[in-house]
Each structure stands twice: as structure tokens, then as C-alpha cells.
């Protein structure tokens, strides 16, 4: 029997991690081309919006952001999402006026995507804050890596999103919280108390 290795030959010499990465890259490339299609994108966004109907948010984003602003914190959203997805989030949670900066997939070369240490440093420079005094909250290992690569003072995983507590701790989160509204500000105060 003859087996063609023309399209899969690269997998023969890859580790399982290499194969996983190759499949992720192929999937992402295919997905990006679909999302950029002007006929497909509105359907995808409408589907995303409808899938949230009747569901309650995991935390009170507006209340949390209000508390953070009352404590004079900057709020930055760093996401692999596109502009439209971020706009939908800001509007659906009524937090547009509370967010100071958005770094998304379409932000361009000045802010490479997470987990880039370059973007982490540029965000801190933009606001004149040290990386050691910065808190990063995320629900994926990539988010955690962004905080670690950026040498942020506190890297918080949130277990109510994509990643489990175990995955986020393995990725290096300093702490993993299950309720941001109740736990984030006390955790920040505890962490930075001596500074």
C-alpha cells in the first residue's frame, strides 16, 4: 500500500504539541478568512448575539468596572476578538465609558496579539504605569502567558470562562478566582498591600 504524505508529511516528524499547533494554525487561518468574508461575518455576529439571549452573565461586569474606576484603576481590554466583537461586549454590558483602551486582533503592528511582551510593555507605557503595578485578568492560558510575559505584578485567572482552575494554575496564574465581582478588588488590595 502506498500512503501519500504530501499533505500530512510534516506531522510525521512532529511531536504531539507540534501537531496540535499546526492544526490550530490551519484552523485559525480558515476561520480568519471566513470572518473577513462580508457575507459571513454578520451571520456569525448575529448568531453570537442570539446565543446569549436569556443567559445571565457570570459576573456583574458593569458593577465591577464601576468599582475599579472608583479605585482609580485604568481598564484595558486585550483580546483576540475583532472590533465588532469588542463593540458588542461593551454595548451589551454597558461599559463603553469605563474602558480606557482596547487592544484587539485588528489593532495592528503597534500592539502584537497576546501573549506578546511588547504589547504588555506598550500598554503600561501608554498609561504611565509600571508593569509590576499592573493586574491582568484572563480565562485562558494565553491570557496568563500575556500577564507573565508582561511581568505584571498580579496575574489573575478566572475559572468561569474558557480555562479550568487547574489549567490556569498550570499556566502560571498567581491566583484563580471564581467570582470577580466579589474577589478581584480584595485580592488586588491583599497583593499590593505592602507596596
ChimeraX attribute file (.defattr): number of C-alpha atoms within 10 A of each C-alpha:
attribute: neighborCount
match mode: 1-to-1
recipient: residues
	/A:1	3
	/A:2	4
	/A:3	5
	/A:4	8
	/A:5	10
	/A:6	7
	/A:7	7
	/A:8	10
	/A:9	10
	/A:10	12
	/A:11	15
	/A:12	10
	/A:13	10
	/A:14	13
	/A:15	10
	/A:16	11
	/A:17	9
	/A:18	13
	/A:19	16
	/A:20	13
	/A:21	13
	/A:22	15
	/A:23	13
	/A:24	12
	/A:25	12
	/A:26	12
	/A:27	11
	/A:28	12
	/A:29	12
	/A:30	11
	/A:31	12
	/A:32	11
	/A:33	10
	/A:34	14
	/A:35	17
	/A:36	10
	/A:37	11
	/A:38	9
	/A:39	10
	/A:40	12
	/A:41	14
	/A:42	13
	/A:43	12
	/A:44	13
	/A:45	15
	/A:46	10
	/A:47	11
	/A:48	13
	/A:49	14
	/A:50	10
	/A:51	10
	/A:52	11
	/A:53	8
	/A:54	7
	/A:55	7
	/A:56	8
	/A:57	9
	/A:58	12
	/A:59	14
	/A:60	15
	/A:61	16
	/A:62	17
	/A:63	14
	/A:64	17
	/A:65	19
	/A:66	16
	/A:67	14
	/A:68	16
	/A:69	14
	/A:70	9
	/A:71	10
	/A:72	9
	/A:73	15
	/A:74	15
	/A:75	16
	/A:76	14
	/A:77	15
	/A:78	25
	/A:79	19
	/A:80	16
	/A:81	13
	/A:82	14
	/A:83	16
	/A:84	13
	/A:85	15
	/A:86	19
	/A:87	14
	/A:88	15
	/A:89	14
	/A:90	18
	/A:91	11
	/A:92	13
	/A:93	14
	/A:94	13
	/A:95	16
	/A:96	16
	/A:97	10
	/A:98	17
	/A:99	14
	/A:100	12
	/A:101	15
	/A:102	16
	/A:103	23
	/A:104	21
	/A:105	16
	/A:106	14
	/A:107	16
	/A:108	10
	/A:109	8
	/A:110	10
	/A:111	20
	/A:112	17
	/A:113	21
	/A:114	23
	/A:115	19
	/A:116	17
	/A:117	19
	/A:118	16
	/A:119	21
	/A:120	25
	/A:121	18
	/A:122	15
	/A:123	21
	/A:124	17
	/A:125	12
	/A:126	9
	/A:127	11
	/A:128	9
	/A:129	13
	/A:130	14
	/A:131	20
	/A:132	13
	/A:133	14
	/A:134	19
	/A:135	17
	/A:136	24
	/A:137	22
	/A:138	25
	/A:139	22
	/A:140	20
	/A:141	21
	/A:142	16
	/A:143	25
	/A:144	28
	/A:145	21
	/A:146	25
	/A:147	30
	/A:148	22
	/A:149	17
	/A:150	25
	/A:151	20
	/A:152	19
	/A:153	19
	/A:154	22
	/A:155	23
	/A:156	26
	/A:157	31
	/A:158	23
	/A:159	20
	/A:160	17
	/A:161	13
	/A:162	13
	/A:163	18
	/A:164	17
	/A:165	21
	/A:166	12
	/A:167	18
	/A:168	26
	/A:169	17
	/A:170	11
	/A:171	17
	/A:172	18
	/A:173	26
	/A:174	16
	/A:175	15
	/A:176	25
	/A:177	18
	/A:178	16
	/A:179	14
	/A:180	22
	/A:181	18
	/A:182	13
	/A:183	12
	/A:184	20
	/A:185	15
	/A:186	11
	/A:187	16
	/A:188	16
	/A:189	11
	/A:190	10
	/A:191	13
	/A:192	12
	/A:193	8
	/A:194	6
	/A:195	6
